[in-house]
């Protein structure tokens, strides 16, 4: 009778441990299909055609701005490439610097992702387009012997809101995501 009671308590404990999982909101995955928006840490290649002095790589600073010669700080956080292109062109035209500026904005380097928990080399790593959670684990040296390899927890900021989702290793990640590999219990 005593071993039966232990088995029942063990199963109840396991079920209770699994019950704290909350499915991520639809926005957690919806953002994967939307155009990329810039944030702090992104390096942008800005080309102003026929203007070598303005064409350069600019980093989005902690306040979400880039500093462009002649026009100063330009907000970049939360904006898409086409929006930033229009804004820079408008500022150059309205400031009287260029009559008809032609501006192009591309990603030179994405902001890094972070990985912690049961991986061999936790830390900050450069993001590569098309990464999955499993690829991120591989970059961090792989799982430790204690790692729960079934799912990973991903923390993602979307429109100023921090969302957490438990995802399989095949799920895509985004620049700036924090991945946490949990420890398995047995």
Beta strands, then each sheet from edge to edge (+ up, - down):
strand 1: 43-48
strand 2: 56-59
strand 3: 65-68
strand 4: 72-75
strand 5: 103-109
strand 6: 113-117
strand 7: 123-125
strand 8: 151-158
strand 9: 161-168
strand 10: 178-181
sheet 1: 2+ 1- 5+
sheet 2: 3+ 4-
sheet 3: 7+ 6- 10- 8+ 9-
end
